[in-house]
Amino acid sequence: MDSHVRAEKMVRNFSLGALSSLLVPSLLAEWVVLPAIQLTLIHQLCQVYGQKFVVNAVRAKIAVFLAWLGLHSVNKPLGVILRHVPLIGAGWPRIGTALIGSASTYAIGNSVYPAF
């Protein structure tokens, strides 16, 4: 199988796997689950393309930090706006963390593997 096809499939699977952060409290998802998923994705993409993760570790950590920063810059203001919407407002921290975390995982995967 071509390495680009494997990488695309891997990015898609990890992005869907990031939705599993709905199953844990939002703080645990923000600080532990999503960064672990994203770093594991980058590590496995390095293996697919035959790159050493140590060389790309700084880029990976910067990408995960920017994803975390993006999560907070979008999730908190929307939480204030959606707080008064029935059914969505109470669950927005968990839903927003999962959706934005999944999108940032997809973005990290698509921005990392073309660089190899």
Biopython code that builds the backbone (N, CA, C, O; Angstrom):
import numpy as np
from Bio.PDB.StructureBuilder import StructureBuilder

atoms = [
    (1, "MET", "N", (0.849, -1.177, 0.000)),
    (1, "MET", "CA", (0.000, 0.000, 0.000)),
    (1, "MET", "C", (0.894, 1.238, 0.000)),
    (1, "MET", "O", (1.909, 1.265, 0.695)),
    (2, "ASP", "N", (0.538, 2.236, -0.751)),
    (2, "ASP", "CA", (1.287, 3.476, -0.843)),
    (2, "ASP", "C", (1.318, 4.177, 0.510)),
    (2, "ASP", "O", (0.341, 4.137, 1.258)),
    (3, "SER", "N", (2.438, 4.817, 0.822)),
    (3, "SER", "CA", (2.567, 5.455, 2.128)),
    (3, "SER", "C", (1.602, 6.626, 2.293)),
    (3, "SER", "O", (1.139, 6.886, 3.404)),
    (4, "HIS", "N", (1.290, 7.336, 1.209)),
    (4, "HIS", "CA", (0.328, 8.438, 1.322)),
    (4, "HIS", "C", (-1.081, 7.922, 1.613)),
    (4, "HIS", "O", (-1.821, 8.546, 2.373)),
    (5, "VAL", "N", (-1.448, 6.821, 1.032)),
    (5, "VAL", "CA", (-2.767, 6.231, 1.286)),
    (5, "VAL", "C", (-2.845, 5.753, 2.732)),
    (5, "VAL", "O", (-3.849, 5.965, 3.414)),
    (6, "ARG", "N", (-1.775, 5.106, 3.192)),
    (6, "ARG", "CA", (-1.735, 4.664, 4.595)),
    (6, "ARG", "C", (-1.824, 5.859, 5.543)),
    (6, "ARG", "O", (-2.519, 5.808, 6.558)),
    (7, "ALA", "N", (-1.109, 6.937, 5.201)),
    (7, "ALA", "CA", (-1.115, 8.126, 6.055)),
    (7, "ALA", "C", (-2.504, 8.765, 6.094)),
    (7, "ALA", "O", (-2.965, 9.169, 7.161)),
    (8, "GLU", "N", (-3.168, 8.859, 4.955)),
    (8, "GLU", "CA", (-4.517, 9.438, 4.924)),
    (8, "GLU", "C", (-5.487, 8.611, 5.748)),
    (8, "GLU", "O", (-6.316, 9.154, 6.477)),
    (9, "LYS", "N", (-5.380, 7.295, 5.628)),
    (9, "LYS", "CA", (-6.252, 6.414, 6.402)),
    (9, "LYS", "C", (-5.964, 6.545, 7.897)),
    (9, "LYS", "O", (-6.881, 6.534, 8.717)),
    (10, "MET", "N", (-4.683, 6.667, 8.241)),
    (10, "MET", "CA", (-4.291, 6.802, 9.637)),
    (10, "MET", "C", (-4.808, 8.120, 10.215)),
    (10, "MET", "O", (-5.314, 8.147, 11.337)),
    (11, "VAL", "N", (-4.684, 9.208, 9.460)),
    (11, "VAL", "CA", (-5.169, 10.510, 9.924)),
    (11, "VAL", "C", (-6.679, 10.468, 10.135)),
    (11, "VAL", "O", (-7.183, 10.988, 11.131)),
    (12, "ARG", "N", (-7.394, 9.856, 9.211)),
    (12, "ARG", "CA", (-8.852, 9.753, 9.345)),
    (12, "ARG", "C", (-9.232, 8.944, 10.587)),
    (12, "ARG", "O", (-10.137, 9.329, 11.327)),
    (13, "ASN", "N", (-8.543, 7.828, 10.813)),
    (13, "ASN", "CA", (-8.864, 6.989, 11.966)),
    (13, "ASN", "C", (-8.539, 7.689, 13.286)),
    (13, "ASN", "O", (-9.307, 7.593, 14.244)),
    (14, "PHE", "N", (-7.416, 8.386, 13.341)),
    (14, "PHE", "CA", (-7.065, 9.092, 14.571)),
    (14, "PHE", "C", (-8.021, 10.264, 14.820)),
    (14, "PHE", "O", (-8.342, 10.568, 15.969)),
    (15, "SER", "N", (-8.475, 10.920, 13.747)),
    (15, "SER", "CA", (-9.439, 12.017, 13.912)),
    (15, "SER", "C", (-10.753, 11.494, 14.476)),
    (15, "SER", "O", (-11.349, 12.119, 15.353)),
    (16, "LEU", "N", (-11.199, 10.364, 13.980)),
    (16, "LEU", "CA", (-12.410, 9.752, 14.540)),
    (16, "LEU", "C", (-12.165, 9.266, 15.959)),
    (16, "LEU", "O", (-13.058, 9.330, 16.804)),
    (17, "GLY", "N", (-10.966, 8.783, 16.222)),
    (17, "GLY", "CA", (-10.621, 8.351, 17.572)),
    (17, "GLY", "C", (-10.585, 9.506, 18.558)),
    (17, "GLY", "O", (-10.834, 9.314, 19.748)),
    (18, "ALA", "N", (-10.277, 10.706, 18.075)),
    (18, "ALA", "CA", (-10.268, 11.874, 18.954)),
    (18, "ALA", "C", (-11.668, 12.207, 19.454)),
    (18, "ALA", "O", (-11.817, 12.867, 20.482)),
    (19, "LEU", "N", (-12.686, 11.761, 18.743)),
    (19, "LEU", "CA", (-14.060, 11.957, 19.218)),
    (19, "LEU", "C", (-14.330, 11.162, 20.491)),
    (19, "LEU", "O", (-15.307, 11.429, 21.190)),
    (20, "SER", "N", (-13.477, 10.191, 20.797)),
    (20, "SER", "CA", (-13.649, 9.421, 22.028)),
    (20, "SER", "C", (-13.428, 10.281, 23.262)),
    (20, "SER", "O", (-13.706, 9.842, 24.378)),
    (21, "SER", "N", (-12.929, 11.505, 23.076)),
    (21, "SER", "CA", (-12.775, 12.393, 24.225)),
    (21, "SER", "C", (-14.123, 12.793, 24.822)),
    (21, "SER", "O", (-14.175, 13.397, 25.894)),
    (22, "LEU", "N", (-15.211, 12.457, 24.130)),
    (22, "LEU", "CA", (-16.540, 12.653, 24.708)),
    (22, "LEU", "C", (-16.767, 11.763, 25.925)),
    (22, "LEU", "O", (-17.605, 12.063, 26.775)),
    (23, "LEU", "N", (-16.023, 10.675, 26.003)),
    (23, "LEU", "CA", (-16.237, 9.693, 27.061)),
    (23, "LEU", "C", (-15.570, 10.061, 28.379)),
    (23, "LEU", "O", (-15.827, 9.424, 29.400)),
    (24, "VAL", "N", (-14.719, 11.077, 28.368)),
    (24, "VAL", "CA", (-14.017, 11.476, 29.590)),
    (24, "VAL", "C", (-14.360, 12.928, 29.900)),
    (24, "VAL", "O", (-14.821, 13.653, 29.018)),
    (25, "PRO", "N", (-14.145, 13.362, 31.133)),
    (25, "PRO", "CA", (-14.398, 14.779, 31.452)),
    (25, "PRO", "C", (-13.565, 15.707, 30.568)),
    (25, "PRO", "O", (-12.474, 15.338, 30.133)),
    (26, "SER", "N", (-14.073, 16.903, 30.305)),
    (26, "SER", "CA", (-13.442, 17.778, 29.315)),
    (26, "SER", "C", (-12.030, 18.209, 29.704)),
    (26, "SER", "O", (-11.177, 18.351, 28.828)),
    (27, "LEU", "N", (-11.760, 18.422, 30.994)),
    (27, "LEU", "CA", (-10.397, 18.793, 31.382)),
    (27, "LEU", "C", (-9.411, 17.663, 31.128)),
    (27, "LEU", "O", (-8.289, 17.906, 30.685)),
    (28, "LEU", "N", (-9.819, 16.442, 31.403)),
    (28, "LEU", "CA", (-8.958, 15.295, 31.136)),
    (28, "LEU", "C", (-8.731, 15.137, 29.635)),
    (28, "LEU", "O", (-7.635, 14.784, 29.200)),
    (29, "ALA", "N", (-9.761, 15.397, 28.857)),
    (29, "ALA", "CA", (-9.628, 15.313, 27.405)),
    (29, "ALA", "C", (-8.677, 16.380, 26.885)),
    (29, "ALA", "O", (-7.837, 16.098, 26.030)),
    (30, "GLU", "N", (-8.802, 17.612, 27.396)),
    (30, "GLU", "CA", (-7.969, 18.716, 26.928)),
    (30, "GLU", "C", (-6.506, 18.530, 27.291)),
    (30, "GLU", "O", (-5.627, 18.836, 26.485)),
    (31, "TRP", "N", (-6.232, 18.035, 28.487)),
    (31, "TRP", "CA", (-4.864, 17.993, 28.981)),
    (31, "TRP", "C", (-4.164, 16.663, 28.754)),
    (31, "TRP", "O", (-2.934, 16.625, 28.730)),
    (32, "VAL", "N", (-4.902, 15.567, 28.587)),
    (32, "VAL", "CA", (-4.261, 14.256, 28.493)),
    (32, "VAL", "C", (-4.622, 13.509, 27.210)),
    (32, "VAL", "O", (-3.737, 13.128, 26.444)),
    (33, "VAL", "N", (-5.900, 13.300, 26.976)),
    (33, "VAL", "CA", (-6.347, 12.415, 25.902)),
    (33, "VAL", "C", (-5.990, 12.968, 24.520)),
    (33, "VAL", "O", (-5.348, 12.279, 23.727)),
    (34, "LEU", "N", (-6.394, 14.191, 24.230)),
    (34, "LEU", "CA", (-6.150, 14.736, 22.895)),
    (34, "LEU", "C", (-4.663, 14.925, 22.580)),
    (34, "LEU", "O", (-4.232, 14.558, 21.488)),
    (35, "PRO", "N", (-3.855, 15.489, 23.503)),
    (35, "PRO", "CA", (-2.421, 15.559, 23.193)),
    (35, "PRO", "C", (-1.785, 14.187, 22.991)),
    (35, "PRO", "O", (-0.902, 14.033, 22.147)),
    (36, "ALA", "N", (-2.224, 13.192, 23.755)),
    (36, "ALA", "CA", (-1.673, 11.840, 23.584)),
    (36, "ALA", "C", (-2.046, 11.271, 22.221)),
    (36, "ALA", "O", (-1.211, 10.660, 21.554)),
    (37, "ILE", "N", (-3.281, 11.465, 21.808)),
    (37, "ILE", "CA", (-3.720, 10.985, 20.490)),
    (37, "ILE", "C", (-2.937, 11.686, 19.383)),
    (37, "ILE", "O", (-2.501, 11.044, 18.427)),
    (38, "GLN", "N", (-2.758, 13.002, 19.509)),
    (38, "GLN", "CA", (-2.079, 13.751, 18.467)),
    (38, "GLN", "C", (-0.588, 13.408, 18.387)),
    (38, "GLN", "O", (-0.039, 13.293, 17.291)),
    (39, "LEU", "N", (0.065, 13.246, 19.534)),
    (39, "LEU", "CA", (1.485, 12.862, 19.509)),
    (39, "LEU", "C", (1.662, 11.441, 18.981)),
    (39, "LEU", "O", (2.632, 11.160, 18.277)),
    (40, "THR", "N", (0.743, 10.552, 19.311)),
    (40, "THR", "CA", (0.812, 9.186, 18.784)),
    (40, "THR", "C", (0.616, 9.184, 17.276)),
    (40, "THR", "O", (1.285, 8.433, 16.566)),
    (41, "LEU", "N", (-0.291, 10.014, 16.780)),
    (41, "LEU", "CA", (-0.492, 10.129, 15.338)),
    (41, "LEU", "C", (0.790, 10.582, 14.654)),
    (41, "LEU", "O", (1.198, 9.996, 13.652)),
    (42, "ILE", "N", (1.419, 11.607, 15.177)),
    (42, "ILE", "CA", (2.650, 12.109, 14.569)),
    (42, "ILE", "C", (3.752, 11.060, 14.641)),
    (42, "ILE", "O", (4.525, 10.905, 13.696)),
    (43, "HIS", "N", (3.826, 10.343, 15.754)),
    (43, "HIS", "CA", (4.827, 9.284, 15.888)),
    (43, "HIS", "C", (4.613, 8.195, 14.843)),
    (43, "HIS", "O", (5.571, 7.740, 14.217)),
    (44, "GLN", "N", (3.377, 7.778, 14.652)),
    (44, "GLN", "CA", (3.105, 6.732, 13.671)),
    (44, "GLN", "C", (3.287, 7.221, 12.238)),
    (44, "GLN", "O", (3.691, 6.447, 11.371)),
    (45, "LEU", "N", (2.994, 8.501, 11.976)),
    (45, "LEU", "CA", (3.260, 9.047, 10.646)),
    (45, "LEU", "C", (4.758, 9.086, 10.368)),
    (45, "LEU", "O", (5.192, 8.868, 9.237)),
    (46, "CYS", "N", (5.540, 9.361, 11.398)),
    (46, "CYS", "CA", (7.005, 9.309, 11.234)),
    (46, "CYS", "C", (7.448, 7.899, 10.871)),
    (46, "CYS", "O", (8.335, 7.723, 10.036)),
    (47, "GLN", "N", (6.842, 6.898, 11.487)),
    (47, "GLN", "CA", (7.193, 5.513, 11.165)),
    (47, "GLN", "C", (6.790, 5.146, 9.747)),
    (47, "GLN", "O", (7.527, 4.432, 9.066)),
    (48, "VAL", "N", (5.636, 5.618, 9.287)),
    (48, "VAL", "CA", (5.168, 5.319, 7.934)),
    (48, "VAL", "C", (6.149, 5.870, 6.902)),
    (48, "VAL", "O", (6.440, 5.221, 5.898)),
    (49, "TYR", "N", (6.655, 7.076, 7.163)),
    (49, "TYR", "CA", (7.540, 7.723, 6.198)),
    (49, "TYR", "C", (9.021, 7.487, 6.484)),
    (49, "TYR", "O", (9.877, 8.050, 5.802)),
    (50, "GLY", "N", (9.331, 6.663, 7.484)),
    (50, "GLY", "CA", (10.720, 6.323, 7.771)),
    (50, "GLY", "C", (11.518, 7.455, 8.391)),
    (50, "GLY", "O", (12.739, 7.504, 8.241)),
    (51, "GLN", "N", (10.852, 8.360, 9.079)),
    (51, "GLN", "CA", (11.521, 9.478, 9.744)),
    (51, "GLN", "C", (11.673, 9.158, 11.227)),
    (51, "GLN", "O", (10.893, 8.393, 11.794)),
    (52, "LYS", "N", (12.689, 9.757, 11.845)),
    (52, "LYS", "CA", (12.857, 9.584, 13.288)),
    (52, "LYS", "C", (11.980, 10.594, 14.011)),
    (52, "LYS", "O", (11.962, 11.777, 13.673)),
    (53, "PHE", "N", (11.262, 10.115, 14.995)),
    (53, "PHE", "CA", (10.365, 10.994, 15.753)),
    (53, "PHE", "C", (11.154, 12.019, 16.535)),
    (53, "PHE", "O", (10.672, 13.132, 16.745)),
    (54, "VAL", "N", (12.350, 11.676, 16.971)),
    (54, "VAL", "CA", (13.175, 12.593, 17.759)),
    (54, "VAL", "C", (13.479, 13.854, 16.959)),
    (54, "VAL", "O", (13.492, 14.955, 17.510)),
    (55, "VAL", "N", (13.722, 13.697, 15.669)),
    (55, "VAL", "CA", (14.015, 14.840, 14.812)),
    (55, "VAL", "C", (12.797, 15.741, 14.686)),
    (55, "VAL", "O", (12.931, 16.964, 14.656)),
    (56, "ASN", "N", (11.629, 15.157, 14.614)),
    (56, "ASN", "CA", (10.393, 15.913, 14.417)),
    (56, "ASN", "C", (9.651, 16.206, 15.718)),
    (56, "ASN", "O", (8.525, 16.704, 15.683)),
    (57, "ALA", "N", (10.260, 15.906, 16.862)),
    (57, "ALA", "CA", (9.565, 16.052, 18.140)),
    (57, "ALA", "C", (9.226, 17.502, 18.445)),
    (57, "ALA", "O", (8.153, 17.787, 18.976)),
    (58, "VAL", "N", (10.117, 18.414, 18.119)),
    (58, "VAL", "CA", (9.844, 19.824, 18.407)),
    (58, "VAL", "C", (8.669, 20.314, 17.571)),
    (58, "VAL", "O", (7.782, 20.999, 18.081)),
    (59, "ARG", "N", (8.661, 19.966, 16.295)),
    (59, "ARG", "CA", (7.545, 20.354, 15.429)),
    (59, "ARG", "C", (6.245, 19.733, 15.926)),
    (59, "ARG", "O", (5.193, 20.371, 15.887)),
    (60, "ALA", "N", (6.318, 18.489, 16.393)),
    (60, "ALA", "CA", (5.122, 17.815, 16.890)),
    (60, "ALA", "C", (4.586, 18.496, 18.140)),
    (60, "ALA", "O", (3.378, 18.690, 18.277)),
    (61, "LYS", "N", (5.473, 18.855, 19.042)),
    (61, "LYS", "CA", (5.017, 19.507, 20.273)),
    (61, "LYS", "C", (4.450, 20.891, 20.006)),
    (61, "LYS", "O", (3.491, 21.308, 20.655)),
    (62, "ILE", "N", (5.035, 21.600, 19.060)),
    (62, "ILE", "CA", (4.498, 22.908, 18.691)),
    (62, "ILE", "C", (3.115, 22.753, 18.066)),
    (62, "ILE", "O", (2.210, 23.534, 18.360)),
    (63, "ALA", "N", (2.948, 21.756, 17.210)),
    (63, "ALA", "CA", (1.650, 21.527, 16.571)),
    (63, "ALA", "C", (0.585, 21.177, 17.602)),
    (63, "ALA", "O", (-0.541, 21.665, 17.517)),
    (64, "VAL", "N", (0.929, 20.340, 18.571)),
    (64, "VAL", "CA", (-0.034, 19.957, 19.609)),
    (64, "VAL", "C", (-0.366, 21.158, 20.491)),
    (64, "VAL", "O", (-1.518, 21.336, 20.887)),
    (65, "PHE", "N", (0.634, 21.983, 20.800)),
    (65, "PHE", "CA", (0.365, 23.178, 21.595)),
    (65, "PHE", "C", (-0.550, 24.143, 20.854)),
    (65, "PHE", "O", (-1.470, 24.705, 21.449)),
    (66, "LEU", "N", (-0.308, 24.342, 19.558)),
    (66, "LEU", "CA", (-1.175, 25.232, 18.779)),
    (66, "LEU", "C", (-2.593, 24.680, 18.681)),
    (66, "LEU", "O", (-3.558, 25.444, 18.683)),
    (67, "ALA", "N", (-2.722, 23.366, 18.595)),
    (67, "ALA", "CA", (-4.057, 22.759, 18.587)),
    (67, "ALA", "C", (-4.758, 22.994, 19.925)),
    (67, "ALA", "O", (-5.955, 23.279, 19.964)),
    (68, "TRP", "N", (-4.010, 22.873, 21.013)),
    (68, "TRP", "CA", (-4.574, 23.115, 22.346)),
    (68, "TRP", "C", (-4.994, 24.575, 22.482)),
    (68, "TRP", "O", (-6.056, 24.878, 23.027)),
    (69, "LEU", "N", (-4.155, 25.470, 21.983)),
    (69, "LEU", "CA", (-4.466, 26.896, 22.040)),
    (69, "LEU", "C", (-5.708, 27.213, 21.203)),
    (69, "LEU", "O", (-6.559, 28.000, 21.617)),
    (70, "GLY", "N", (-5.801, 26.598, 20.030)),
    (70, "GLY", "CA", (-6.983, 26.788, 19.190)),
    (70, "GLY", "C", (-8.240, 26.253, 19.851)),
    (70, "GLY", "O", (-9.313, 26.847, 19.742)),
    (71, "LEU", "N", (-8.102, 25.118, 20.543)),
    (71, "LEU", "CA", (-9.241, 24.540, 21.265)),
    (71, "LEU", "C", (-9.778, 25.517, 22.288)),
    (71, "LEU", "O", (-10.988, 25.720, 22.384)),
    (72, "HIS", "N", (-8.890, 26.120, 23.050)),
    (72, "HIS", "CA", (-9.328, 27.055, 24.084)),
    (72, "HIS", "C", (-9.846, 28.363, 23.499)),
    (72, "HIS", "O", (-10.788, 28.947, 24.036)),
    (73, "SER", "N", (-9.256, 28.823, 22.427)),
    (73, "SER", "CA", (-9.697, 30.105, 21.874)),
    (73, "SER", "C", (-11.055, 29.999, 21.195)),
    (73, "SER", "O", (-11.735, 31.011, 21.029)),
    (74, "VAL", "N", (-11.466, 28.798, 20.797)),
    (74, "VAL", "CA", (-12.774, 28.624, 20.163)),
    (74, "VAL", "C", (-13.810, 28.102, 21.154)),
    (74, "VAL", "O", (-14.951, 28.563, 21.161)),
    (75, "ASN", "N", (-13.420, 27.151, 21.981)),
    (75, "ASN", "CA", (-14.368, 26.461, 22.847)),
    (75, "ASN", "C", (-14.930, 27.368, 23.945)),
    (75, "ASN", "O", (-16.131, 27.327, 24.210)),
    (76, "LYS", "N", (-14.110, 28.166, 24.575)),
    (76, "LYS", "CA", (-14.581, 28.994, 25.689)),
    (76, "LYS", "C", (-15.555, 30.086, 25.244)),
    (76, "LYS", "O", (-16.612, 30.221, 25.859)),
    (77, "PRO", "N", (-15.252, 30.876, 24.201)),
    (77, "PRO", "CA", (-16.238, 31.887, 23.786)),
    (77, "PRO", "C", (-17.556, 31.280, 23.300)),
    (77, "PRO", "O", (-18.626, 31.826, 23.566)),
    (78, "LEU", "N", (-17.479, 30.161, 22.593)),
    (78, "LEU", "CA", (-18.718, 29.521, 22.154)),
    (78, "LEU", "C", (-19.514, 28.990, 23.332)),
    (78, "LEU", "O", (-20.745, 28.975, 23.303)),
    (79, "GLY", "N", (-18.808, 28.553, 24.371)),
    (79, "GLY", "CA", (-19.489, 28.086, 25.573)),
    (79, "GLY", "C", (-20.287, 29.188, 26.243)),
    (79, "GLY", "O", (-21.373, 28.945, 26.768)),
    (80, "VAL", "N", (-19.749, 30.397, 26.224)),
    (80, "VAL", "CA", (-20.465, 31.539, 26.800)),
    (80, "VAL", "C", (-21.710, 31.851, 25.974)),
    (80, "VAL", "O", (-22.767, 32.162, 26.524)),
    (81, "ILE", "N", (-21.580, 31.767, 24.656)),
    (81, "ILE", "CA", (-22.714, 32.075, 23.782)),
    (81, "ILE", "C", (-23.781, 30.986, 23.866)),
    (81, "ILE", "O", (-24.972, 31.284, 23.947)),
    (82, "LEU", "N", (-23.348, 29.720, 23.846)),
    (82, "LEU", "CA", (-24.293, 28.600, 23.790)),
    (82, "LEU", "C", (-24.812, 28.159, 25.151)),
    (82, "LEU", "O", (-25.605, 27.221, 25.232)),
    (83, "ARG", "N", (-24.386, 28.811, 26.205)),
    (83, "ARG", "CA", (-24.790, 28.414, 27.548)),
    (83, "ARG", "C", (-26.303, 28.449, 27.732)),
    (83, "ARG", "O", (-26.850, 27.672, 28.515)),
    (84, "HIS", "N", (-26.969, 29.326, 27.033)),
    (84, "HIS", "CA", (-28.412, 29.512, 27.216)),
    (84, "HIS", "C", (-29.254, 28.714, 26.229)),
    (84, "HIS", "O", (-30.480, 28.816, 26.245)),
    (85, "VAL", "N", (-28.628, 27.936, 25.386)),
    (85, "VAL", "CA", (-29.365, 27.112, 24.426)),
    (85, "VAL", "C", (-29.722, 25.794, 25.114)),
    (85, "VAL", "O", (-28.833, 25.119, 25.634)),
    (86, "PRO", "N", (-30.988, 25.416, 25.128)),
    (86, "PRO", "CA", (-31.367, 24.165, 25.786)),
    (86, "PRO", "C", (-30.671, 22.955, 25.159)),
    (86, "PRO", "O", (-30.473, 22.914, 23.945)),
    (87, "LEU", "N", (-30.308, 21.992, 25.966)),
    (87, "LEU", "CA", (-29.670, 20.726, 25.617)),
    (87, "LEU", "C", (-28.225, 20.882, 25.144)),
    (87, "LEU", "O", (-27.379, 20.060, 25.495)),
    (88, "ILE", "N", (-27.931, 21.885, 24.379)),
    (88, "ILE", "CA", (-26.565, 22.058, 23.870)),
    (88, "ILE", "C", (-25.701, 22.790, 24.893)),
    (88, "ILE", "O", (-24.532, 22.450, 25.079)),
    (89, "GLY", "N", (-26.266, 23.782, 25.546)),
    (89, "GLY", "CA", (-25.493, 24.628, 26.446)),
    (89, "GLY", "C", (-24.827, 23.886, 27.582)),
    (89, "GLY", "O", (-23.667, 24.153, 27.896)),
    (90, "ALA", "N", (-25.530, 22.967, 28.202)),
    (90, "ALA", "CA", (-24.958, 22.248, 29.338)),
    (90, "ALA", "C", (-23.871, 21.272, 28.918)),
    (90, "ALA", "O", (-22.920, 21.046, 29.667)),
    (91, "GLY", "N", (-23.997, 20.700, 27.748)),
    (91, "GLY", "CA", (-23.015, 19.720, 27.300)),
    (91, "GLY", "C", (-21.957, 20.280, 26.374)),
    (91, "GLY", "O", (-21.123, 19.531, 25.866)),
    (92, "TRP", "N", (-21.974, 21.606, 26.140)),
    (92, "TRP", "CA", (-21.035, 22.159, 25.173)),
    (92, "TRP", "C", (-19.566, 21.933, 25.521)),
    (92, "TRP", "O", (-18.790, 21.643, 24.611)),
    (93, "PRO", "N", (-19.135, 22.046, 26.771)),
    (93, "PRO", "CA", (-17.704, 21.827, 27.025)),
    (93, "PRO", "C", (-17.215, 20.460, 26.534)),
    (93, "PRO", "O", (-16.133, 20.365, 25.956)),
    (94, "ARG", "N", (-17.985, 19.424, 26.753)),
    (94, "ARG", "CA", (-17.579, 18.089, 26.295)),
    (94, "ARG", "C", (-17.727, 17.944, 24.786)),
    (94, "ARG", "O", (-16.838, 17.409, 24.124)),
    (95, "ILE", "N", (-18.845, 18.417, 24.238)),
    (95, "ILE", "CA", (-19.078, 18.313, 22.798)),
    (95, "ILE", "C", (-18.064, 19.148, 22.034)),
    (95, "ILE", "O", (-17.487, 18.690, 21.048)),
    (96, "GLY", "N", (-17.850, 20.367, 22.490)),
    (96, "GLY", "CA", (-16.908, 21.257, 21.824)),
    (96, "GLY", "C", (-15.485, 20.738, 21.871)),
    (96, "GLY", "O", (-14.753, 20.826, 20.885)),
    (97, "THR", "N", (-15.088, 20.194, 23.021)),
    (97, "THR", "CA", (-13.748, 19.631, 23.143)),
    (97, "THR", "C", (-13.566, 18.477, 22.173)),
    (97, "THR", "O", (-12.521, 18.363, 21.532)),
    (98, "ALA", "N", (-14.566, 17.628, 22.060)),
    (98, "ALA", "CA", (-14.453, 16.479, 21.158)),
    (98, "ALA", "C", (-14.425, 16.910, 19.697)),
    (98, "ALA", "O", (-13.592, 16.428, 18.929)),
    (99, "LEU", "N", (-15.312, 17.802, 19.306)),
    (99, "LEU", "CA", (-15.378, 18.233, 17.906)),
    (99, "LEU", "C", (-14.146, 19.029, 17.489)),
    (99, "LEU", "O", (-13.562, 18.769, 16.436)),
    (100, "ILE", "N", (-13.755, 19.991, 18.304)),
    (100, "ILE", "CA", (-12.596, 20.816, 17.970)),
    (100, "ILE", "C", (-11.314, 19.984, 18.076)),
    (100, "ILE", "O", (-10.388, 20.164, 17.286)),
    (101, "GLY", "N", (-11.263, 19.079, 19.046)),
    (101, "GLY", "CA", (-10.100, 18.194, 19.163)),
    (101, "GLY", "C", (-9.958, 17.263, 17.972)),
    (101, "GLY", "O", (-8.847, 17.007, 17.507)),
    (102, "SER", "N", (-11.079, 16.758, 17.477)),
    (102, "SER", "CA", (-11.043, 15.906, 16.301)),
    (102, "SER", "C", (-10.595, 16.695, 15.068)),
    (102, "SER", "O", (-9.802, 16.208, 14.262)),
    (103, "ALA", "N", (-11.107, 17.902, 14.935)),
    (103, "ALA", "CA", (-10.717, 18.743, 13.797)),
    (103, "ALA", "C", (-9.243, 19.128, 13.865)),
    (103, "ALA", "O", (-8.558, 19.157, 12.843)),
    (104, "SER", "N", (-8.758, 19.422, 15.065)),
    (104, "SER", "CA", (-7.340, 19.781, 15.180)),
    (104, "SER", "C", (-6.445, 18.571, 14.953)),
    (104, "SER", "O", (-5.342, 18.718, 14.426)),
    (105, "THR", "N", (-6.893, 17.381, 15.335)),
    (105, "THR", "CA", (-6.128, 16.170, 15.050)),
    (105, "THR", "C", (-6.031, 15.943, 13.548)),
    (105, "THR", "O", (-4.971, 15.584, 13.036)),
    (106, "TYR", "N", (-7.130, 16.151, 12.849)),
    (106, "TYR", "CA", (-7.143, 16.025, 11.395)),
    (106, "TYR", "C", (-6.206, 17.056, 10.759)),
    (106, "TYR", "O", (-5.465, 16.743, 9.827)),
    (107, "ALA", "N", (-6.248, 18.292, 11.275)),
    (107, "ALA", "CA", (-5.391, 19.345, 10.729)),
    (107, "ALA", "C", (-3.914, 19.045, 10.990)),
    (107, "ALA", "O", (-3.075, 19.269, 10.117)),
    (108, "ILE", "N", (-3.595, 18.544, 12.173)),
    (108, "ILE", "CA", (-2.210, 18.202, 12.474)),
    (108, "ILE", "C", (-1.736, 17.086, 11.558)),
    (108, "ILE", "O", (-0.634, 17.152, 11.014)),
    (109, "GLY", "N", (-2.561, 16.065, 11.385)),
    (109, "GLY", "CA", (-2.171, 14.953, 10.523)),
    (109, "GLY", "C", (-1.971, 15.374, 9.089)),
    (109, "GLY", "O", (-1.028, 14.925, 8.437)),
    (110, "ASN", "N", (-2.841, 16.230, 8.585)),
    (110, "ASN", "CA", (-2.714, 16.683, 7.196)),
    (110, "ASN", "C", (-1.591, 17.696, 7.016)),
    (110, "ASN", "O", (-1.079, 17.847, 5.907)),
    (111, "SER", "N", (-1.195, 18.392, 8.075)),
    (111, "SER", "CA", (-0.094, 19.333, 7.927)),
    (111, "SER", "C", (1.251, 18.661, 8.142)),
    (111, "SER", "O", (2.271, 19.170, 7.676)),
    (112, "VAL", "N", (1.278, 17.528, 8.837)),
    (112, "VAL", "CA", (2.550, 16.876, 9.128)),
    (112, "VAL", "C", (2.972, 15.938, 8.004)),
    (112, "VAL", "O", (4.125, 15.991, 7.576)),
    (113, "TYR", "N", (2.074, 15.074, 7.505)),
    (113, "TYR", "CA", (2.562, 14.061, 6.589)),
    (113, "TYR", "C", (2.945, 14.573, 5.212)),
    (113, "TYR", "O", (3.783, 13.936, 4.574)),
    (114, "PRO", "N", (2.394, 15.688, 4.693)),
    (114, "PRO", "CA", (2.939, 16.167, 3.431)),
    (114, "PRO", "C", (4.376, 16.679, 3.559)),
    (114, "PRO", "O", (5.103, 16.758, 2.569)),
    (115, "ALA", "N", (4.784, 17.031, 4.800)),
    (115, "ALA", "CA", (6.136, 17.538, 4.996)),
    (115, "ALA", "C", (7.203, 16.448, 4.832)),
    (115, "ALA", "O", (8.378, 16.750, 4.629)),
    (116, "PHE", "N", (6.791, 15.197, 4.921)),
    (116, "PHE", "CA", (7.761, 14.120, 4.787)),
    (116, "PHE", "C", (7.992, 13.893, 3.351)),
    (116, "PHE", "O", (8.781, 13.023, 2.982)),
]
sb = StructureBuilder()
sb.init_structure("model")
sb.init_model(0)
sb.init_chain("A")
sb.init_seg("    ")
for serial, (resi, resn, name, xyz) in enumerate(atoms, 1):
    if name == "N":
        sb.init_residue(resn, " ", resi, " ")
    sb.init_atom(name, np.array(xyz, "f"), 0.0, 1.0, " ", f" {name:<3s}", serial, name[0])
structure = sb.get_structure()
